[in-house]
Amino acid sequence: MSVRMASTTKSYLDLINDCDRFPYDDPLKLGDHWSQIYQFMLLDDPRTHGFMLASTVKKMPWISDFVIDHKARIVRLSPSKDNGDPAAACTTAFSKLIQRIIDEDTFRVIHGTHSEPYPIIGANFSVSMERYASTLFGIVSRGAHLTVYTKTASGMKIWVPRRSSTLFTYPNCLDTTVAGGVAFGEGPFECIVREADEEASLPGDLIRKQVVPCGCISYMGLNDRGGGGEAGLIAPDIMFVYDLEIPEGVVCKQNDDEVKEFYLMTVGEVKECLARAEFKTNSALVMIDFFIRHGIITAENEKNYADIIARLHRKLPLPTTPQ
């Protein structure tokens, strides 16, 4: 197995710090950079659904459906006409704005193309925006991650893919066996069924019968150079995690152009790759969570055990359910 070498050695807590980077204190009460962020709000809803950078608000080619209050630092989506259907009106407003962003090539994170719809999961009505725009508004995204492993005579082995060198985000990094964003109208498990076939050639029947749901991970990321696009965009995320144990004769193999190749790694090899920061940042968290659940990381062998578990399940400062 060939791996890309990194210059530093990371602890498990270091890897969490690399991903969960947003302040735990109320950002609106902090000084300097964080006090300048804007709250993103929806029609007839007093709750904040996203955090936007001041630079994003300044650069955005706004349309009239969005009302900006610079004194209060609030951006509110408030379509002038909803024809009795606020969900459709809000979704249409997002579509018009994103089309303008694409036409004017305003933000690198959009990279000039449309993407699948993502829900605003805490909204009181069914509203969506395109995936690539989610970090511009700082809304909560959802992902689903499946770790596939095999028990052998020599111990547990884990199927680990390397991402394609052509991907916009985290090219050439190691990743969770199967992972994807949960699209509008889709549940996390259905996302796993879809992605398992597309990314690892695992049949839907196997996934539906044998995959085990294992909870979720939450964090507040900031876009870095690996994530593509503008640095510092705020990225709250919930990752639903699943496990699948397969026999030695079942093989994961790439089925699309997002995966370069698969490795069947020992636990020791995965630990070494984590320490070298080989993994996509949020996929490192999934692997740490897997190690905890399978007794590989314990209170006896990891001094930061309690902190790690707490940090993997952060309470997000944004709503995740409707009122």
Salt bridges, closest charged atoms under 4 A:
ASP18 OD2 - LYS10 NZ 2.95
ASP20 OD2 - ARG311 NE 3.07
ASP20 OD1 - ARG314 NH1 2.87
ASP45 OD2 - ARG47 NH2 2.85
ASP45 OD2 - HIS49 NE2 2.90
GLU116 OE2 - ARG131 NH1 2.93
GLU130 OE2 - HIS114 ND1 2.78
ASP175 OD2 - ARG163 NH1 2.92
GLU186 OE2 - ARG194 NE 2.89
GLU190 OE2 - ARG208 NH1 3.08
GLU195 OE2 - ARG194 NH1 2.84
ASP243 OD2 - ARG293 NH1 2.66
ASP243 OD2 - HIS294 NE2 2.80
GLU278 OE1 - ARG162 NH2 3.49
ASP289 OD2 - ARG293 NE 2.85
